[in-house]
Amino acid sequence: MMTGLRLLPWTTPDGKPCYLDQDTAHPGVLSLLADSVEASQLGSAEQVLAGSRAVLQDPAAGERAVRFALTRAAESLEDVLRIAVSRGQRIGEGDPDTGADTDTDTDAGAGAEVRYGLP
């Protein structure tokens, strides 16, 4: 992973990661969209977790219900892990001496470039 690239919360149609080249400190439309998608994915994961727990606590739940809950939970886990990796990489871009962010805003600006696949 190259410094300055943000891992986006979605992939290409063939499953490759997408990156946003963060070239300014001003948030651009794509960066704000990524923030919104992350928030939506985290909210969905909370709902999936609650639903999965309900299925697991129901002794009458059949195989279809358990499979459905597990499939949704796996999808949500994939989303949450991608968000965690992305945020962890951005935290690591701080000042190497102090570990603190050198810039208060890590989002990309209007001139940001999206990269597909490995950087």
C-alpha positions as CSV (number, residue, x, y, z in Angstrom):
1,M,0.0,0.0,0.0
2,M,1.4,3.4,-1.0
3,T,1.2,6.3,1.3
4,G,-1.6,8.7,0.6
5,L,-3.9,6.2,-1.0
6,R,-7.2,5.5,0.7
7,L,-8.7,2.1,0.5
8,L,-12.3,2.6,-0.6
9,P,-15.2,0.7,0.9
10,W,-16.1,-1.0,-2.4
11,T,-14.4,-3.2,-5.0
12,T,-14.3,-3.4,-8.8
13,P,-16.8,-5.8,-10.4
14,D,-14.1,-8.5,-10.4
15,G,-13.4,-8.0,-6.7
16,K,-10.2,-5.9,-6.8
17,P,-9.7,-3.1,-4.3
18,C,-10.3,0.5,-5.2
19,Y,-8.1,3.3,-3.9
20,L,-8.4,7.1,-3.8
21,D,-5.3,9.2,-4.3
22,Q,-5.5,11.8,-1.6
23,D,-3.7,14.7,-3.1
24,T,-5.2,17.6,-1.0
25,A,-6.5,18.2,2.5
26,H,-9.9,19.3,1.3
27,P,-12.6,16.6,1.2
28,G,-13.9,15.9,-2.3
29,V,-17.2,14.3,-3.5
30,L,-15.7,10.8,-3.8
31,S,-14.2,11.0,-0.3
32,L,-17.5,12.1,1.2
33,L,-19.3,9.3,-0.7
34,A,-16.8,6.8,0.7
35,D,-17.5,8.2,4.2
36,S,-21.2,7.8,3.7
37,V,-20.9,4.2,2.3
38,E,-18.7,3.3,5.3
39,A,-21.3,4.7,7.7
40,S,-24.1,2.8,5.9
41,Q,-22.0,-0.5,6.0
42,L,-21.4,-0.1,9.7
43,G,-25.1,0.5,10.4
44,S,-26.0,-2.5,8.3
45,A,-23.5,-4.7,10.1
46,E,-25.1,-3.8,13.4
47,Q,-28.5,-4.9,12.1
48,V,-27.1,-8.1,10.6
49,L,-25.4,-8.9,14.0
50,A,-28.7,-8.4,15.8
51,G,-30.6,-10.5,13.3
52,S,-27.9,-13.3,13.4
53,R,-28.1,-13.4,17.1
54,A,-31.8,-13.7,17.0
55,V,-31.6,-16.6,14.6
56,L,-28.9,-18.4,16.7
57,Q,-31.1,-18.0,19.8
58,D,-34.1,-19.5,18.1
59,P,-34.0,-23.3,18.6
60,A,-36.7,-23.6,15.9
61,A,-34.6,-21.8,13.3
62,G,-34.1,-24.0,10.2
63,E,-31.1,-24.5,8.1
64,R,-32.2,-21.9,5.6
65,A,-32.5,-19.2,8.3
66,V,-29.0,-20.1,9.7
67,R,-27.5,-20.1,6.2
68,F,-29.0,-16.7,5.4
69,A,-27.8,-15.2,8.7
70,L,-24.3,-16.6,8.2
71,T,-24.1,-15.4,4.6
72,R,-25.2,-11.9,5.6
73,A,-22.8,-11.9,8.6
74,A,-19.9,-12.9,6.4
75,E,-20.7,-10.1,3.9
76,S,-20.9,-7.6,6.8
77,L,-17.6,-8.9,8.3
78,E,-15.9,-8.4,4.9
79,D,-17.2,-4.8,4.8
80,V,-16.2,-4.0,8.4
81,L,-12.7,-5.5,7.9
82,R,-12.2,-3.3,4.8
83,I,-13.2,-0.2,6.7
84,A,-10.8,-1.2,9.6
85,V,-7.9,-1.7,7.2
86,S,-8.6,1.6,5.5
87,R,-8.9,3.6,8.7
88,G,-5.8,1.9,10.1
89,Q,-3.8,2.8,7.1
90,R,-4.9,6.4,7.4
91,I,-4.0,6.6,11.1
92,G,-0.6,5.3,10.2
93,E,0.0,8.2,7.9
94,G,0.7,10.6,10.8
95,D,4.0,12.1,11.9
96,P,6.6,9.3,12.1
97,D,8.2,10.8,15.2
98,T,5.0,11.3,17.2
99,G,2.5,9.1,15.5
100,A,0.2,12.1,15.3
101,D,-1.6,13.2,12.2
102,T,0.3,15.8,10.4
103,D,-2.9,17.1,8.8
104,T,-6.3,17.3,10.6
105,D,-8.2,16.2,7.5
106,T,-7.2,13.0,5.7
107,D,-9.9,13.1,3.1
108,A,-9.2,13.6,-0.6
109,G,-9.8,16.8,-2.4
110,A,-11.7,17.6,-5.5
111,G,-8.7,16.7,-7.7
112,A,-8.5,13.2,-6.2
113,E,-7.7,10.2,-8.5
114,V,-9.3,6.8,-8.0
115,R,-7.0,3.8,-8.6
116,Y,-8.3,0.2,-9.2
117,G,-6.4,-2.8,-8.1
118,L,-3.1,-2.8,-6.4
119,P,-1.3,0.6,-6.2
